[in-house]
Amino acid sequence: MGDVEPQIEQLCVPEVVAALLRELSAVTDYRTLQDSLPQHLTSLLRCRSVLLYQRSGETLQLVAGSFDEKPGWSAALLAIAHINPIQLDSEVPEACAWRARQAIAQPATEPLLVAMPLIYRQECIGVLVVWRQRGAATASMPEHWTADEIHGVEAIASVVALLLENTRLLEQDRERIRELSLLNSISRQMSCSMYEPERVRDLVVQRVREISGADLCDVIEPATVSVIPWLVSPLREKLFEHFRAQNTPTVLLIERPGDVNNPHFSDYLQHLPASVSTFFALPLCSDRAVTKRSGSVQRASLETTWNSLQERRVSGIIVGAYERPWKLRPAQIVLLQVVASQASTVLENNRLEEEKRRLDRLATLGEMAANVAHEVRNPLASIKISMQMLLDDLVSGEASLLDNERMQWVQLSIGVVLKEVERLDSIVRDLLLFARPQRLHRVRCQLPELIERVLQLIQPQCVAANVVLDRIYDELLPVWLDVMQMEQILLNICVNALQAMPDGGVLTVACRLYSPEHTLHATEQPGDASAERQTIQDSSATVGGKEEQSGSVIAQQWIEIAVSDTGVGISPAQLERIFQPFFTTKAHGIGLGLAITRRLVEDHGGYIHVEGQFGYGALVSVRLPIIQTGHHRNVL
C-alpha cells in the first residue's frame, strides 16, 4: 500500500483575523502588544517564526519575534533574524517590501520567507516577516507558502498594522492626558507659590525629576555662588554665557560617549564628573522691553520696538544629569521646556512685583527725602554761617585772647565742623536732585571742551592718586545739551573711576560718534540701518532758553562718551544692583550717584551701559542721540 500524502488544512483568513481581534484587541499597552503579536501569529499562521520590524530613522529595527511559538530571543530566532538595523536602501527582503509597499517572497518558487509591509492609512509603519522551514512540514504546518496564503497573510498584516497603530495612538492619548494633568498641577502649584521664590525652585526641581527621571537635578542662579557638588563654577559660568548668547532659548543636551569628540561640547565635558553619562540644561528666561521715562529712546513703530528693544534676562538654569546611560525622549524635552517656561513666568512676575514694591517705597522715600532735605538745609546754612563768622573772629585781632595751642585746636575743630556741614549739604543736594528732578535747559556747546572742564576739576585728585589721564576725542560738531547736568554726569562717573584705583592706574575718556546700528545693548540684536532710526519724546526740555513744543524727533546719529579705568572692577552681584538707589559699597555716601547719573542720561534721551569684571577694571558708556528738532538744529 503506497504512502498517503498528509492532508494540509488551508489557512482561513477570517478565522485568523477573528482570533487576533479576540485575543489582542483588549491589549492597551503598546510594548505588550508588540511582544505578544509574533507568538500569536506563529500559531495562527502555522509557521516556524514571525519577526516584527519597525522604522527607526533610515533603518528597520527588530522589535519583537518568536520561534516555534516560544517568545524571547532564542538562539534559533537570532539565527534567522537581522539583529543589526537594516538600511532602507538595502536589497534584503525586508527593505524591498518597505520600498515596494507589497509582499516580497523568497525564493520565488515554493517560498519559505514572506516579508509584508505594515501599512496604516497609506503610511508604512513597519515590516512583518513570516518564515517556514523546508523539511519540517507537518499536518498543521505546510512546507512553504502558497500564492493564496500570501494574499491572505497580506490581509492579516493590515489588521496587525491597525492593532499596532490604534494601540500606539491610545497610549499617546493617555500620555497627553497625563502630561496635561501634570502641567495643570504644576501651573496651579507655581501660581500658589508666586511670592515664594524658594518654594518655586524646589517645585521645579521636584517636577523635573518626575518628568526626566534624572539622578541629579538642581536650579542655579546668576547672583549666587554655586554650592552644587557636581557642578563646578567654570561650568556654571559657561552655561550662563551660552544661554545669554542664544537668540532663542533651547535645551543643551550632552551625551557620553557620543558627544566626547564634538568640539562644541568639549569645554562642558571637561568640567562634568566622569560618572555623568547624560547632561541637560534649560534656561529660565524672560524677554522684557527696555522701558524708560519721557525723553528716552523709543522705536518709530511698536513692531520695531518689540523686536529690537528687548533684553533677555537669564534668571536661572535648570540642570540635570544621569549617572547611567539614558536618552531623553522628545516628549520629555517638550515637557521640561514647558516647566521651564512656566517657572520663568512665575519668577519674572515675582521679580516685577518686587520691583513695583521697591519703586513704591522709593517714591514714598523720595517724597519724604524732599521734605527732610528742605527742613535740614536751613539749619545747616545757619550753622555754616555762624562757624565761618566765628573762624573769622578768631583769625582777626581777637585771636590774642587765646594761647597758640588752644587757638590751633579751635581752628581745627571749626574746620572739621565746616567740612562735615559741606558733606551734609552735598547729601541734601543729592536727595533733592533725586527726589525733584530738574527740567533740561539745553545750550549749544562743544562736548570735548565740557569734558576737559570736568577733567581739570579732578586733576589734583588724579595726581594725588597716581592716576594718568588719557583722552581720545573725535572731531564733533557743536551739540545742544544741559551743561550743568552733563558735567554732573561726567563728574560722578570719573570720581567713581578714581575711587576704584587706590593704587593708581589709567583713566581713559573717549568721545566719539556712534553709528545707529550699534545703539542697542550688548544683549540685543541690531537690525538694518533703516530700522535703527530712533524716536525721542522730550516734552520738558528747553533749547537755548526757549521751550520746545512736545513732539517726536528722529535720531540720525549718536554720541558715545566712554570712561574706562584699570581699577578693581565690578563683581557680577554688584553689577546687578549698581544703579539701584541707596546701594553703595563705600564707607561714606548714600548710594545715589549712579542712580542720579542714569536718570540724567535718560532725561537726555540716551542710556548708560556698564561693563566690568572683578579685578579687570570697568567701562562706563554714556550714549546720547543727536537729533533734528523742528527748527532743523542739531540737538543732543
HUBELVEN-V127722 format. One line per field, one symbol per residue. ss: DSSP state (h for helix, s for strand, l for the rest). phi: phi as a letter, one per 40 degrees, with the letter a starting at -180 (. if undefined). psi: psi as a letter, one per 20 degrees, with the letter a starting at -180 (. if undefined). A space follows every 50 residues. Layout:
BEGIN
ss = ???
phi = ???
psi = ???
END
This chain:
BEGIN
ss = llllllllllllhhhhhhhhhhhhlllllhhhhhhhhhhhhhhhllllss ssssssllsssssssssllsslllhhhhhhlllllsslllllhhhhhhhh lllsssllllllssssssssllssssssssslllllllllllllllhhhh hhhhhhhhhhhhhhhhhhhhhhhhhhhhhhhhhhhhhhhhhhllllhhhh hhhhhhhhhhhhlllsssssllllllllllllhhhhhhhhhhhhllllll lssssllllllllllhhhhllllllllsssssssssssslllllllsssl lhhhhhhhlssssssssssssslllllllhhhhhhhhhhhhhhhhhhhhh hhhhhhhhhhhhhhhhhhhhhhhhhhhhhhhhhhhhhhhhhhhhhlhhhh hllhhhhhhhhhhhhhhhhhhhhhhhhhhhhhhhhlllllssssslhhhh hhhhhhhhhhhhhhllssssssslllllssslhhhhhhhhhhhhhhhhhl llllsssssssssslhhhllllllllllhhhhlssssllllssllsslll lssssssssssssssllllllhhhhhhlllllllllllllllhhhhhhhh hhhlllsssssslllllssssssssssslllllssl
phi = .ccbcccccccbcdcccccdcccbcccbcccccdccddcccdcccfbcab bbbbcbgbbbbcbaaabfgbcgcccccccbccccdcccccbcdccccccc facbbbccbfcbbbbbccbbfgbcbibbbbbbbcgbcbcbbccacccccc ccccccccccccccccccccccccccccccccccccccccccbdcbdccc ccccccccccccgccbaabbbccbccbcdcbccdcdcccccccccccbcb ccbbbbcdbcccccbccccccccccccbbbabcbbacbccbbcdgccbcc accccccbcbbcbccibcbaabcadabccdcccccccccccccccccccc cccccccccccccccccccccccccccccccccccccccccccccccccc cbcccccccccccccccccccccccccccccccccbccccbcbcaccdcc ccccccccdccccccfbccbbbbccbcdbbacccccccdccdcccccccc bcbgibbbbbbacbcdcbcccccbbcbcccccccbbbacbcbbggbcccc icbbccbbbbbbbbbbccgbcdccccbcbcdgcabccbhbgbdcccdccc ccccgbabbbbabdgbgabbbbbbccbbcccgbcbb
psi = prqppqoppqpoghhggggghhhihipipghggghhgggghgghimrhqp qpqqpnckrppphqrqpljorrmrhhghhiqogqqpphjrjqhghghghi krqpqprhpmqhppppqopoljppiapppqpqppjkqahiorhrprghhg hghgghhhhghggghggghghggggggggggghgggggghhhjhjnhhhg ghgggghgggghkqhpqrpqqhjqppkohjorghhghhghhghhipgppr popppqjhjhjohhihhghiiqqhipgppqppqnqppqqoqrapirpqrh qhghgghhmqopooirppqqqpjqpqopqhhgggghhggggghggghggg ghgggghghgghgghggghggghghhhghggggggghgggggghhahihi iqrgghghggggghggghghghghhgghgggghhhnqqqqnprproghhg ghgghhhjghhgghjlpppppoprpqqqrprogghhhgghggghgggghi mhjrbpoppqprqpqhijjrrhiqpqarhhijpqpppnijqqokippqqq rqqpphrqppopoqrkbiapqhghhhjhjpqjpqjqhqqjkighgggghh ghhjjarpppqqppikaqpopopppprprhjkqop.
END
